[in-house]
Structures are given as structure tokens and as C-alpha cells.
């Protein structure tokens, strides 16, 4: 019998003030402190996955942002990539509404940075040939096929001659890919970028898609895009869904504090002597993003909420303690709705 642990987090939205907090005196960036307190938990897993909701578009001539986006434009210094690797991330999904923020060149450069760093990725592709390859991770003898799709790209058009750049949520195509992957992997994991922003419950379309993909062989479905947590549900011994993992890293959006609270989802997977796999345990570590002043300068970090409440921290006054307690209660309430 083999047992492994998969950890998953939601959106990694490293925005402007988080970037400025990471800037050093010499002009380089250090993102290690951002993940320092959650890295031990991320590294505990045999496989850790998250959604890279930014780009590594660089600063060259080809790093022009899209002027046709219906939303904000995201770009992050390359130094974030090795910090994610050091924090424990093994796989990043890249199919989301910001993957085309800096056009085709920005998308391709992002993947090259991840390749150089040694982080596996799926959801967008540098070439037609790459788009035909499926990411399968062999974790202690358990093979996990990972697929990633997005409902949109903020109205930024994907070039008609290069539709393979971005995996879109097209049901017939996804069903084919699930069925093909079932022949090669013990588990099929889908990471879907879908749903309504700032809503704590999944919409009808999310539920329909989840039911459809479960029916056609998906085992684990992870959701992102709403920027807040949505419920999770276990179906039998082998199927699991969380409709939205929320924002693992973000500034406060729409003045909603819960856009900065999230979880590290932990799934225990067992493979018996007959080769059958099952989900043996589901748990989560509540987290939130905080900003504070240390040694005279501002810093942003992701912290495990329970750890922060347990320790008698000098920087945790009554107001902050009450805020963290409220986030913890909110997280438990939302996730148990499923």
C-alpha cells in the first residue's frame, strides 16, 4: 500500500504593493519572506499545486500589456518563480483570465521562466507540440494526471492561428482529455478557473461542469477565480471537489477582507495492492495575508491563522486577534456548506 499527500492552494496574485514590499535596496526582489511561515506546510506534501495568476512578462520590447483587457493587468518580477519553488510548489496551473495580460509573448516568456526554475506547469502552452503533452506526475508510484482550463481571458483574444496557447473550458474537449488520461494515470485532477467573483457559493454552471466531469472520470476538481472560498464536497471514496480555493496571495479586493483569507488544502491518497486508489483524508490549514512593519519597512506575508492565534505574538493586538478569529470562523462556515 502507498499513501501520499497532495496540497493545493488557490490564486497567487502577487500585486503591486506585495511586489514593492519585496524590493531590495539593490533593485532585486526577495519573495522568500512572503511564504516563510507557510513553506513548512507546503513542503510537507508529496505534491503541491497552485494557480499562478500573474505573468513573468519581463521588461523587454515584447512586454507590452494588452490594451483590450476587461480587467487589471498583472506582471511580476522573475524572482517570484524561484521563491515559489523554494516554498514547496511542484506544479503551477497557468490557465486563468490573466494568462494573456501581456499577449502571446508574455504567456510564452512566463512558461520559459517556470521551465528554467524547474516548476512543472499546465494550462497554457508555448507551442502546438507542447499543448499535446499531458502533465502526469508519478508520486511514490501513484500517477496523477493534471489538467487545467479557464473560462476566459478577460476578453483578450487568443490568436486564431494559435488556439493551443490557452486551455479554455470546452466540455467536449475536456471530456475527451479526461477519458484519455484515465487510461494512463491512477487519478485525474482538474484545476478549473471558473465561477463568479466574490461569491461564496458556486453558480449553476460550476455545478453542472463538476457533475459532468465527475461522470466522465475526473477524480479531483479544484476551482479558482472567485477570489473567495467556496464549499468543498467529498463524493464516495474517490471523488472530491472544492469550487474555489480563494486567494492564497493577494491584496484586499473590493474592500472584502475574505479576499485575503484562504487555505492550504490537504488530501491523503492511498493506492492498495490491487492498484485501486482512494481519498483517505481531507483537511485544510486556514491562511491569510497580512501586512506589517518590520525593522522600519513594510512587509507582506502569508500566515497560518491557527499558528498565529496560538502564539503570544507581540504584534497581535486585540483587534488583529479578533480579525483572525473571524476569518477562521468564516473559513470553517463556508467550507462546510458543501
C-alpha positions, 0 to 999 in steps of 0.5 A, spaced: 500 500 500 502 507 498 499 513 501 501 520 499 499 527 500 497 532 495 496 540 497 493 545 493 492 552 494 488 557 490 490 564 486 497 567 487 496 574 485 502 577 487 500 585 486 503 591 486 504 593 493 506 585 495 511 586 489 514 593 492 514 590 499 519 585 496 524 590 493 531 590 495 535 596 496 539 593 490 533 593 485 532 585 486 526 582 489 526 577 495 519 573 495 522 568 500 519 572 506 512 572 503 511 564 504 516 563 510 511 561 515 507 557 510 513 553 506 513 548 512 506 546 510 507 546 503 513 542 503 510 537 507 506 534 501 508 529 496 505 534 491 503 541 491 499 545 486 497 552 485 494 557 480 499 562 478 495 568 476 500 573 474 505 573 468 513 573 468 512 578 462 519 581 463 521 588 461 523 587 454 520 590 447 515 584 447 512 586 454 507 590 452 500 589 456 494 588 452 490 594 451 483 590 450 483 587 457 476 587 461 480 587 467 487 589 471 493 587 468 498 583 472 506 582 471 511 580 476 518 580 477 522 573 475 524 572 482 517 570 484 518 563 480 524 561 484 521 563 491 515 559 489 519 553 488 523 554 494 516 554 498 514 547 496 510 548 489 511 542 484 506 544 479 503 551 477 496 551 473 497 557 468 490 557 465 486 563 468 483 570 465 490 573 466 494 568 462 494 573 456 495 580 460 501 581 456 499 577 449 502 571 446 509 573 448 508 574 455 504 567 456 510 564 452 516 568 456 512 566 463 512 558 461 520 559 459 521 562 466 517 556 470 521 551 465 528 554 467 526 554 475 524 547 474 516 548 476 512 543 472 506 547 469 499 546 465 494 550 462 497 554 457 502 552 452 508 555 448 507 551 442 502 546 438 507 540 440 507 542 447 499 543 448 499 535 446 503 533 452 499 531 458 502 533 465 502 526 469 506 526 475 508 519 478 508 520 486 511 514 490 508 510 484 501 513 484 500 517 477 496 523 477 494 526 471 493 534 471 489 538 467 487 545 467 482 550 463 479 557 464 473 560 462 476 566 459 481 571 458 478 577 460 476 578 453 483 578 450 483 574 444 487 568 443 490 568 436 486 564 431 492 561 428 494 559 435 488 556 439 493 551 443 496 557 447 490 557 452 486 551 455 479 554 455 473 550 458 470 546 452 466 540 455 467 536 449 474 537 449 475 536 456 471 530 456 475 527 451 482 529 455 479 526 461 477 519 458 484 519 455 488 520 461 484 515 465 487 510 461 494 512 463 494 515 470 491 512 477 487 519 478 485 525 474 485 532 477 482 538 474 484 545 476 478 549 473 478 557 473 471 558 473 465 561 477 463 568 479 467 573 483 466 574 490 461 569 491 461 564 496 457 559 493 458 556 486 453 558 480 449 553 476 454 552 471 460 550 476 455 545 478 453 542 472 461 542 469 463 538 476 457 533 475 459 532 468 466 531 469 465 527 475 461 522 470 466 522 465 472 520 470 475 526 473 477 524 480 479 531 483 476 538 481 479 544 484 476 551 482 479 558 482 477 565 480 472 567 485 477 570 489 473 567 495 472 560 498 467 556 496 464 549 499 468 543 498 464 536 497 467 529 498 463 524 493 464 516 495 471 514 496 474 517 490 471 523 488 472 530 491 471 537 489 472 544 492 469 550 487 474 555 489 480 555 493 480 563 494 486 567 494 492 564 497 496 571 495 493 577 494 491 584 496 484 586 499 479 586 493 473 590 493 474 592 500 472 584 502 477 582 507 475 574 505 479 576 499 485 575 503 483 569 507 484 562 504 487 555 505 492 550 504 488 544 502 490 537 504 488 530 501 491 523 503 491 518 497 492 511 498 493 506 492 492 498 495 495 492 492 490 491 487 492 498 484 485 501 486 486 508 489 482 512 494 481 519 498 483 517 505 483 524 508 481 531 507 483 537 511 485 544 510 490 549 514 486 556 514 491 562 511 491 569 510 495 575 508 497 580 512 501 586 512 506 589 517 512 593 519 518 590 520 525 593 522 522 600 519 519 597 512 513 594 510 512 587 509 507 582 506 506 575 508 502 569 508 500 566 515 497 560 518 491 563 522 491 557 527 499 558 528 498 565 529 492 565 534 496 560 538 502 564 539 503 570 544 505 574 538 507 581 540 504 584 534 497 581 535 493 586 538 486 585 540 483 587 534 488 583 529 486 577 534 479 578 533 480 579 525 483 572 525 478 569 529 473 571 524 476 569 518 477 562 521 470 562 523 468 564 516 473 559 513 470 553 517 462 556 515 463 556 508 467 550 507 462 546 510 456 548 506 458 543 501 
